[in-house]
Amino acid sequence: MEFRQLEYFVAVVEEGGFTKAAHRERVAQPAVSAQIRRLERRVGQPLFIRGTREVRLTQAGAALLPHARAALGAVRAGRAAVDAVAGVVRGTIAIGTVTLHPVDIAALIADFHVDHPDVEITLTTDGSDALLTQLDDGRLDVAIVSIGAGEDPPGLDHAVVTEETFEAAVAQRHPLARRKTLTLAALCDHPLISLPVGTGMRHRLDTACAAAELRPRVSFEATSPAELAELARRGLGVAVLPASMARNTPGLHALRLTPELRGRLVWAWRREAASTAARLFRERAARAGAR
């Protein structure tokens, strides 16, 4: 078995298809398909069930997967050991972030690149749930995610970037603009404007409502808190926003929620051993965002 074949095999599994795997590996899709066919001939069994809409592992593929990951990890560890002897840091770092955060990612990456020009870095944006899943399965090395104020995701370490309450925000002409506070039950009586399911702020809201046996009426969703604020400013409902944005956006009136909703933005990474490049980057990121 060749390293490239195992690398493409794992990529197809993690990306859920040949096209996405090819994009991740920066090669043409036929090249991925050809290497997988060669690997299947080598092991003597089909590794994937190829459907029109999805690609699934066969029993043989599922049996091979942990060994393929272990082999790739061993090769990368060997390369890192050789590079350490030579005093060179190489490799790749996969970084993920939520949509809104205060970290100057571009500056952080640029500074790291000056010190370690042989490290290749990729940057993606997604919701916190998806980012945490990608951290857990190894697709990401480090990510900025939203978690609860007292939450400690299993298997991960983190460094706090910010901790903030979430508040309701309405247009100045909205009937609620005469109030300063709003109960969670009263909030659920109004059309809500929220981030979609899978984001940290939405998770805080849904969890609090479920605990109180309430059902929020989410009428509008947007992927950016700035878009939520604009929808609220136009009178389309009550937006749930970070307190700093609710209070400082022109045209909006902020209401403190009771009970309080609070969350953290953190740099998160797996506790298990990482590549030298990933370890150096996360240490720099943690120092930059430490509270």
N, C-alpha and C positions, 0 to 999 in steps of 0.2 A: 504494500500500500504506500502511496506517495503522500507526502505532507499536504500538497495542494488538493488532492482528492478528499482527504479527511476535512480540510478546511472548508471546501465547498459543500461537503455533506452536512457539516454542522451549520453552515450559513443557511442552507435550504431549510433545515429544521427550524432554526430560530426565526427566520424571516417568513416562513410559511409558504414559500414558493420559489421557483427558479428565477423569475424575473427580479424579484426583490433581492434575492441572494446575489445575483449578478451585479446589481446596482451597488450593494454593500461592498462587494469584492472588487468593484471597478473593472469589470470585464464584460464582454458580450454574453448574452444569455446562452447561445449555443456552446460556448466554451464550458460553462458550468454543466450543462446537460451532457456534454461529451465526457467530462471527467467523472461524473456520477455513473454513467454507463460503464466506463472502464473499471470503476470501483466495484460495481455490481458483478461484472465478469470475474473480477479478482476474488470476491468472496463467494461467488457461485449462487447468489440469491438476489432477488429484487429487494431494494431497500425502501422504495416508495410506492404507494398507490397513487397514481397520477389521475386525478379527476379533472373535469372541466373547470371547476371553481376552487378546488383545494387540492393540496398535496399532503398525504398522510403517510406516516411511517408504517412499514410492514413489521411483523414480529422480528424479522431479522434486522431491520433498521433500528428498532427500539433496543435490541440486544447490543448492537454495535455502538450506539450513541455514547454511552458513558465511557467506553474505551477510547473512542475517537477524541472526546474532550480531554481525557487524561493524557493521551498521546500528544495532542497539541499543547497542552499545558506543560508537559515535560520538555518538549522541544523549545518552547519559549523560555522556560526557566533555564535551560542550558545556554541559550543565546545570552540571556541576561547575565549569567555567571561569567561567561567569557568577556562580555562587555565591561563588567565590573572590574575584572582584572586589568583590562586595557584603559579603564577610567572613562569609558564612553557610555553615554545613555542613549539607547535607541528604542524603537518600538512604536506603539500606538497608544493613544489615550482617547477614550470615548466619553464625552461630557454631555450631560443633559440638563436642561433647565425648564422651569415653569415659565409662563408667559411674562409675568410681571415680577421683577425682583430688583433690588438696588445695587447688585454687584456689577462692576465694570468688567464684564467677561472678556471683551476685546483687549483691554489693557492687561489683564491677567495672563491671557494666552500669549500676547505679544512679548511680555516680559519673560515668560517661561521659554519662549522660542529663542530669545537672545541667548539664554544660558544653555539650551538644549536643542540646537537646530536640527538634529537628526531624528527628533520625535515627531511623528505625524499625529495631528489632533483633529478629531471630528466633533461637531457640536450640533445637537438636536434640541428641539423644543416640543414638550408634550405636557399632558396633565400629570399630576403627582402620582396617581395610582399606576399609570403606565410606566412612569420613570422608576418607581419603586420595584415594579415587576422586572424591568430591564436591569436594574442593579442586582436583584436577587439571582437572575439567571446568567449574569456575567456579560450581557451586551453593553452595559455601561460600567465605567470605572468609578465615576463620581458624578453627583447630580445635585442641583438645587431643587429641593422639594418642600412642600408644605405638609407639616404634621401637627397633631394636636399639642397643646401646651405641655401636657404631661405624658405624651406618647414617646415610646422608645421602640422603634421598629425592630423586630427580631432579626438578628444576624447582621445588623448594621451599626456602625458608629456614626456620630454626627457632630458638627460644630454649628452653633447657632449663628445665623446671620441677622435676623430680626425676630422679635416677638411682638405681636400686635393684636388688639381686639378687632372684631368685625362689627360694623354698625349698619343700621338701615339708613337709606338716603332717598329723599323725595324732592320733586320740583318745588320751588318756592310757593307755587299756587296750589299745591296738593293739600287736601284737608288735614293731613297729618303734620303739615309744616307748622302748626300751632303748638305741637307737643315737643317735649325734650327727650322722653323715653318711650319705649314701646315693648310690651311683653311679647314673648315668642308666640303666644296664642293669638294676640292681636295682629301680629305680623302675618300669620297664616290666613287671616281673614281678607287679605289684600292680594291682588295680582303681584307676583314677585318677578324680579329680574335677577338672574343668577348665572354664574359660571356653570358649565355642563357637568353632568355626573362624571366622576373620575378626577376632578380637581380637588385640591385640598380644602378650599373654602367651601365648596358645595358639600364635601364630606362632613365638615364641621356642622353645617346647617342641617343636613339630613339626619345626622346622628342625634343632634339635640332635639329635633322634632320627633324622631322615633321614640326617644326616651320619654318624652312628654305625651306620647300617643297623639301627636298632631300630624297633619298632612299638609305640607306647604303647596300653594297653588303657583307653580312656576309657569308664567305665561310667556316669558322671553328668556332666551339663553344667548350668550355671546362668549367667545373664547378669550376676550381681553377685558380686564376690569375697566379700562378707559371706555370701552364700548358700553359696558353696563351703566357707567356714569352718564354717558350721553343719552341713552335710552330713558333713564330716570329723569334727566333734565328736561326731556321733551314730554314728560307727564305720562309715560306708558306704564308706570307701576312703581313699586318699592324695590330699590336695588340693595343688595347686600354687598358691602364693600369693606376693604380695610379702612379703619377709622381715620387714618391720615388722609386718604383720598375722599372719604365722605365729608370730612370737615373742611377740606381745602379746595374743593372743586367749585368754581363759580356757578351760581344758579341752583345749587343743591342745599338742602337742609338736612343735617345729620340728626339721627335719633339713637340714643344709647339703648341697646337691647338688654332685656332682663329675662332669664338669666344671661350672663355674659357669654359671648362666643369668643374664644381666643385660640390663636394658632401661631405656629413658628415657621419661618423659612430657615432651612438648614442646608449646609453642605452634608451630604450623606455618602457613605461608601461601605463596602463589605468589610467585615472584620478579618476575613481570611486573607492569606498572603496575596499581594498584588505585584505586578511588574514594578521594576525600579522606577520607570518613567511615571506610572500612575501614582506610586507612593510619593514621589517628589512633588508631583502636581497637587495632590490632595493636601499635603503638608503646607504648601504655599497657599492654597485656597483657604484652608482652615485658619492660617495666621491672618490672612487678609479679612476674613469674616468673623473672627473670634470675638465673642462678647464676654 
